[in-house]
Amino acid sequence: MMPSPVKLLDRITARPRVVFVNLVNELMIAKAPADYARRMAIVTPRELCTCFPGDVLVIPCPISEVFKNYCLELIGLDAGSVTIIATPEPYLSPLATYFTGQEQFARLKAALCGDGFALDCFAPDLPTIDLANTLGVPLLGYDSQVPASAMAIYYLLNTKAGFKQIAKELGLPVLDGRYCASPENVYELARSGSLRHKQYKIKPNRGSNGFGHLTLDVAAHENNGLAEHVKQLFNGLADQPSGFVLEPFVPFVDSPSVEIHISRSGPMLTYTCSMRVPGGSFSGMLTPPGQEHAKMREQLDAYGLKFGEYLYRNDVFGFCDVDAGVTENGEMFLTETNLRKTGGTYLDLLMRRLVADDYEKTHSWLADSHPLQSQMSFADVLDRLVSEGLAYDASRKRGVVLTADTLQWDRRVRYLCIGHSASDALDQETLLRQHFQFAD
């Protein structure tokens, strides 16, 4: 990690925050299907572990009492030190729209009883920025309203085509991609014979977590059936706005990512990881990557810092990451940026609280989730962790932390394994599999 005169936790806690966990937002996906939105909403109580005394946590999902108490004890906070505003059921639209209701807005406004609040959101989409302006609180990192130029960059870079454009301007390695305005454009391009590769990936221009990624098999349909093949591919995306990126399919043997925080003090690298992306969808990560990836990490960190410097020059502040893929022969291609917080931001912040700001010197961590074969409650899962000696031990700074309570909705055990090495964290995960009946 690059040195900084100000520690990351100090950067984000210089003033009381409205921790606004809008995992469903306009930046991540243009139109969120209900099942996608529910998956996003139910994990949001996890952000309680990023709160400090005086913060207001706003989440689009109820938080179970048992998880709330577990989380507060884990980070050493009193129950009354954080105000929690939660929707009564998982809220499946962008969170800012919930507060267009007069009663809901009044409740949120009343929670901001002191001066100096800043809105610390998951993703700064326009509905959230409009809500912040109405509340009279700036986005964290800014002293007043976010410049229009910065908002334009947020929206540009949270598209696949926009990231490719800026990455090329910065001299960063990306796969060649073709923007297609519609499925018909994809078909016309495929039929024209100008596609030189056997397979292509089709990605919604704005999408996250692998949502809507399709594989176009040109070779298998080059003689006949190409039009029907393309039509069938797009059936599942009929409700999404047009706009897709077509890029050659390249098999990756590793999917590393580097996260960056940009403030008026400049950009700083926060952590680098190897992502777990079964079926192309993000599920977890191992941090830091193994020593065998040291050269790759050095390269990716340099790319991340260059990207962060670009954002800094353009007054774009907050968290982001740069994701990449590594081929079998060691080539690296950057695949996207998530110009927002990510699925690992809260874990890195939690590690800094539980272990140390420079935890990478002594620790590794991995996070993932798996569904159980049979129903268990959060309390049951926690009791088993304790009885098997797997639960996190603050005195040893080692063990398994439960990161969310979504069991009533998806039966998934969501966990963070904190070890003194990568092998230690992986061994803990192996023991988890032995003591719980995962369905996958």
C-alpha positions in Angstrom: 0.0 0.0 0.0 1.3 3.4 -0.8 2.0 5.6 2.3 -0.3 8.4 3.1 0.0 11.2 5.7 -3.6 10.5 6.7 -4.8 6.9 7.5 -7.8 5.7 5.6 -10.1 5.5 8.7 -9.2 9.1 9.5 -10.0 10.2 6.0 -13.6 8.9 6.2 -14.4 9.7 9.8 -13.3 13.4 10.0 -17.0 14.3 10.3 -20.2 12.5 11.3 -21.7 10.6 8.3 -24.9 9.4 6.8 -23.8 6.0 5.8 -26.2 5.5 2.9 -26.1 2.0 1.6 -27.6 2.2 -1.8 -26.4 -1.0 -3.4 -29.3 -0.7 -5.8 -28.5 2.5 -7.8 -28.4 3.9 -11.3 -24.6 3.5 -11.6 -24.4 -0.2 -11.1 -27.2 -1.3 -13.3 -29.6 0.7 -15.5 -32.7 -1.2 -14.4 -32.5 -3.7 -11.6 -34.6 -6.9 -11.9 -36.3 -7.8 -8.6 -34.2 -10.9 -7.9 -31.0 -8.9 -8.4 -32.2 -6.0 -6.3 -33.2 -8.3 -3.5 -29.8 -9.9 -3.5 -28.2 -6.5 -3.2 -30.6 -5.2 -0.5 -30.4 -8.1 2.0 -26.7 -7.8 2.5 -26.7 -4.1 3.4 -26.8 -4.4 7.2 -23.2 -5.5 6.9 -22.3 -1.8 6.6 -22.9 -1.4 10.4 -19.4 -2.6 10.8 -18.1 0.5 9.1 -20.0 2.9 11.4 -18.5 5.1 14.2 -20.2 6.9 17.1 -22.5 9.6 15.8 -23.1 8.1 12.4 -26.5 7.5 10.9 -26.8 4.2 9.0 -29.5 4.1 6.3 -30.2 0.7 4.7 -32.8 -0.7 2.4 -33.5 -3.8 4.5 -34.4 -4.6 8.1 -31.5 -5.6 10.4 -32.0 -8.6 12.7 -31.5 -7.8 16.4 -29.1 -10.7 16.7 -26.9 -9.5 13.9 -27.0 -5.9 15.1 -25.9 -7.0 18.6 -23.2 -9.3 17.1 -21.8 -6.5 14.9 -21.8 -3.8 17.6 -20.0 -6.2 20.0 -17.5 -7.1 17.3 -16.5 -3.4 16.7 -16.9 -2.3 20.3 -19.8 0.2 20.0 -22.7 0.9 22.3 -26.2 0.2 20.9 -27.2 3.9 21.0 -24.0 5.3 19.4 -25.3 4.7 15.8 -28.7 5.7 14.6 -30.2 3.1 12.2 -32.9 3.9 9.7 -34.0 0.7 7.9 -36.8 0.0 5.5 -39.4 -2.5 6.9 -38.8 -4.9 3.9 -36.1 -5.2 1.3 -36.5 -2.1 -0.8 -35.9 -3.0 -4.5 -35.6 0.5 -6.1 -32.8 3.0 -5.7 -32.7 3.8 -2.0 -33.0 7.6 -2.5 -36.5 7.1 -3.9 -37.7 5.7 -0.6 -37.2 9.2 0.9 -39.4 11.0 -1.6 -42.2 10.1 0.9 -42.8 13.0 3.3 -42.8 10.8 6.5 -39.7 9.0 5.4 -37.8 12.1 4.6 -38.8 13.8 7.8 -37.5 10.8 9.8 -34.1 11.0 8.0 -33.9 14.8 8.4 -34.6 14.5 12.1 -31.8 12.0 12.5 -29.3 14.7 11.4 -29.6 16.6 14.7 -26.1 18.0 14.7 -23.9 20.0 12.3 -21.3 18.8 10.0 -22.8 15.7 8.5 -21.6 14.3 5.2 -23.3 11.7 3.1 -21.2 8.6 2.6 -23.0 6.6 0.0 -22.2 3.3 -1.7 -22.7 4.8 -5.1 -23.2 8.5 -6.0 -26.0 8.3 -8.5 -28.1 11.3 -9.3 -31.1 10.4 -7.1 -28.7 10.1 -4.1 -27.0 13.4 -4.9 -30.4 15.1 -5.3 -31.3 13.7 -1.8 -28.1 15.0 -0.3 -28.7 18.4 -1.8 -32.2 18.5 -0.4 -30.9 17.4 3.0 -28.3 20.1 2.8 -25.4 17.8 3.4 -22.4 17.4 1.0 -21.1 14.1 -0.4 -18.2 12.9 1.7 -15.0 14.3 0.3 -16.6 17.5 -0.9 -17.3 20.8 0.9 -20.3 21.7 -1.2 -22.2 20.2 -4.2 -20.4 17.7 -6.4 -19.3 19.5 -9.6 -21.2 18.6 -12.7 -18.0 17.6 -14.4 -17.3 15.0 -11.7 -20.8 13.6 -11.9 -20.3 13.2 -15.7 -17.2 11.2 -15.0 -19.1 9.0 -12.5 -21.7 8.1 -15.1 -19.1 7.7 -18.0 -16.8 5.4 -16.1 -19.5 3.2 -14.7 -20.1 2.1 -18.2 -17.9 -0.5 -19.9 -17.4 1.6 -23.0 -16.6 4.7 -21.0 -13.9 2.9 -19.0 -12.3 1.5 -22.1 -12.2 5.0 -23.6 -10.5 6.5 -20.6 -8.2 3.5 -20.0 -6.9 3.8 -23.5 -6.3 7.5 -23.1 -4.2 6.7 -20.0 -2.3 4.0 -21.8 -3.8 1.2 -19.7 -4.2 -2.3 -21.2 -7.8 -3.2 -22.1 -9.3 -5.7 -24.5 -10.6 -4.3 -27.8 -14.3 -3.7 -27.5 -17.1 -2.6 -29.9 -20.0 -0.6 -28.6 -23.4 -1.9 -30.0 -26.5 0.2 -29.5 -28.9 -2.7 -29.8 -29.1 -6.5 -30.3 -29.6 -5.9 -34.0 -26.3 -4.1 -34.1 -24.6 -7.2 -32.5 -26.2 -9.4 -35.1 -25.2 -7.2 -38.0 -21.6 -7.1 -36.8 -21.5 -10.9 -36.4 -23.1 -11.4 -39.8 -20.7 -9.0 -41.5 -17.8 -11.4 -41.1 -15.7 -8.7 -39.5 -15.4 -10.6 -36.2 -12.1 -12.3 -36.1 -12.5 -14.4 -32.9 -14.6 -17.6 -32.4 -16.3 -16.4 -29.2 -17.2 -13.0 -27.8 -18.5 -11.7 -24.5 -21.5 -9.4 -24.7 -21.9 -7.2 -21.7 -24.5 -4.6 -20.8 -22.8 -1.2 -21.1 -23.9 -0.5 -17.5 -24.0 -3.6 -15.3 -22.4 -5.1 -12.2 -21.6 -8.4 -10.6 -21.5 -10.1 -14.0 -25.2 -9.4 -14.5 -26.3 -10.0 -18.1 -23.0 -11.2 -19.5 -23.6 -13.4 -22.6 -21.3 -15.6 -24.7 -21.6 -15.2 -28.4 -20.4 -18.3 -30.2 -19.7 -17.2 -33.7 -17.9 -20.3 -34.8 -20.8 -22.6 -33.8 -23.3 -20.6 -35.8 -21.3 -19.1 -38.7 -23.0 -21.3 -41.3 -26.6 -21.0 -40.1 -28.6 -20.1 -37.1 -26.7 -17.0 -36.1 -29.7 -14.7 -36.1 -31.6 -17.1 -33.8 -28.6 -17.5 -31.6 -28.3 -13.8 -31.0 -32.1 -13.5 -30.5 -32.1 -16.2 -27.8 -29.1 -14.6 -26.1 -30.9 -11.4 -25.6 -34.2 -12.8 -24.4 -33.2 -12.4 -20.8 -32.3 -8.8 -21.2 -35.5 -7.6 -22.8 -36.2 -5.2 -19.9 -32.8 -3.6 -20.0 -32.0 -0.4 -21.9 -30.1 -0.8 -25.1 -26.3 -0.4 -25.2 -23.8 -3.3 -25.1 -20.1 -3.9 -25.4 -18.8 -6.7 -27.5 -15.3 -7.9 -26.7 -13.3 -11.1 -27.6 -13.7 -13.9 -25.1 -10.4 -14.4 -23.4 -10.1 -17.1 -20.7 -8.6 -15.8 -17.5 -6.7 -17.8 -14.9 -6.9 -15.1 -12.3 -9.1 -12.1 -11.6 -7.2 -9.6 -9.5 -8.5 -6.2 -8.4 -7.0 -3.1 -6.7 -9.1 -0.7 -4.7 -8.3 3.0 -4.4 -9.5 5.9 -2.2 -9.3 9.4 -3.6 -9.5 12.5 -1.4 -8.2 16.0 -1.4 -5.0 14.5 0.1 -4.6 12.5 -3.1 -5.1 8.9 -4.2 -4.1 5.9 -2.0 -4.2 2.2 -2.7 -6.2 0.5 0.0 -5.9 -3.3 -0.9 -5.3 -5.7 -3.7 -7.1 -9.0 -4.0 -7.7 -12.1 -6.1 -11.4 -12.2 -6.8 -13.6 -15.3 -6.9 -15.9 -15.1 -9.9 -17.6 -18.4 -10.4 -19.6 -18.3 -13.6 -18.5 -14.7 -14.1 -20.2 -13.4 -11.1 -18.3 -12.0 -8.1 -18.7 -14.0 -4.9 -15.6 -13.3 -2.8 -11.9 -12.6 -2.6 -8.6 -13.4 -1.1 -6.4 -10.5 0.2 -3.6 -10.0 -0.4 -2.9 -12.2 -3.5 -0.4 -15.0 -3.0 3.4 -14.3 -3.3 3.4 -16.0 -6.7 1.4 -13.0 -7.9 3.8 -10.4 -6.7 4.8 -9.2 -10.2 1.2 -9.0 -11.2 0.3 -7.1 -8.1 3.1 -4.6 -8.7 1.8 -4.0 -12.2 -1.9 -3.7 -11.2 -1.1 -1.4 -8.3 0.8 0.9 -10.8 -2.3 0.9 -13.1 -4.6 1.6 -10.1 -2.5 4.5 -8.9 -2.4 6.0 -12.4 -6.2 5.7 -12.6 -6.5 7.3 -9.2 -4.4 10.2 -10.2 -6.6 10.8 -13.2 -9.7 10.9 -10.9 -7.9 13.2 -8.4 -7.0 15.6 -11.2 -10.7 15.7 -12.1 -12.1 16.3 -8.6 -13.6 12.8 -8.3 -13.4 11.7 -4.7 -14.3 8.5 -2.9 -13.7 4.8 -3.4 -13.3 2.9 -6.6 -11.6 -0.2 -7.9 -9.9 -1.4 -11.1 -10.6 -5.0 -12.0 -8.4 -7.1 -14.3 -8.0 -10.5 -15.8 -4.7 -12.5 -16.2 -4.3 -14.9 -19.1 -2.4 -18.2 -18.9 0.6 -16.6 -20.5 0.7 -13.8 -18.0 -0.9 -11.0 -20.0 -3.1 -8.6 -17.9 -6.1 -6.8 -19.2 -8.2 -4.3 -17.2 -11.8 -5.1 -17.5 -13.7 -2.4 -15.7 -13.8 0.1 -12.8 -16.5 0.3 -10.2 -16.4 4.0 -9.4 -18.1 3.5 -6.0 -17.6 1.4 -3.0 -17.3 -2.4 -3.7 -18.1 -5.7 -2.1 -14.6 -5.5 -0.4 -14.6 -2.0 0.9 -16.4 -2.8 4.1 -14.1 -5.8 4.7 -11.0 -3.8 4.3 -12.3 -1.2 6.7 -13.3 -3.9 9.2 -9.8 -5.4 9.0 -8.3 -2.0 9.8 -10.6 -1.8 12.9 -10.1 -5.4 14.1 -6.4 -5.8 13.3 -4.5 -2.6 12.3 -4.3 -0.1 9.5 -1.3 -2.0 8.1 -2.9 -5.4 8.6 -1.2 -6.8 5.5 2.1 -7.1 7.3 0.7 -9.8 9.6 -2.6 -11.0 8.2 -4.5 -12.3 5.2 -8.3 -12.6 4.8 -10.8 -14.2 2.5 -14.5 -13.6 2.2 -17.2 -15.6 0.5 -20.7 -17.1 1.0 -22.3 -20.5 0.5 -25.9 -21.7 0.8 -26.8 -24.3 3.5 -28.6 -27.5 2.7 -31.1 -26.9 5.5 -32.3 -23.9 7.3 -30.3 -22.5 10.3 -30.7 -19.3 12.2 -27.9 -16.7 12.6 -27.7 -17.6 16.3 -27.4 -21.3 15.4 -24.5 -20.7 12.9 -22.7 -18.5 15.5 -23.1 -21.1 18.2 -21.6 -23.7 16.0 -18.7 -21.5 15.1 -18.0 -20.9 18.8 -18.4 -24.6 19.8 -16.0 -25.7 17.0 -13.4 -23.1 17.9 -13.7 -21.2 14.6 -15.3 -17.9 15.8 -13.2 -14.8 15.6 -11.0 -14.4 18.7 -10.1 -10.7 19.4 -7.2 -11.7 21.6 -5.6 -13.7 18.8 -6.9 -11.5 16.0 -7.9 -14.6 14.1 -11.0 -16.6 13.2 -14.2 -16.4 11.3 -16.5 -13.4 11.3 -20.1 -13.6 10.0 -20.5 -10.6 7.7 -24.3 -10.5 7.3 -27.5 -12.3 8.3 -29.4 -13.2 5.1 -30.3 -16.7 6.2 -34.0 -16.2 6.2 -33.9 -15.1 2.6 -31.3 -17.2 0.9 -29.9 -19.6 3.5 -26.4 -18.3 2.8 -23.6 -18.2 5.4 -21.6 -15.1 4.6 -18.2 -15.1 6.2 -14.8 -13.5 6.6 -11.8 -15.7 7.5 -9.1 -13.8 9.2 -5.7 -15.6 9.3 -2.0 -14.9 9.9 -1.4 -16.1 6.4 -3.3 -17.0 3.2 -3.0 -20.7 4.0 -4.3 -20.0 7.5 -7.4 -18.2 6.1 -7.9 -21.0 3.6 -7.6 -23.7 6.3 -10.4 -22.0 8.2 -12.6 -22.0 5.2 -11.9 -25.8 4.8 -13.0 -26.3 8.4 -16.2 -24.3 7.7 -17.0 -26.7 4.9 -16.5 -29.6 7.2 -18.7 -28.3 10.0 -21.5 -26.9 7.8 -23.5 -28.6 5.1 -23.1 -26.3 2.2 -25.4 -27.0 -0.8 -22.8 -26.1 -3.4 
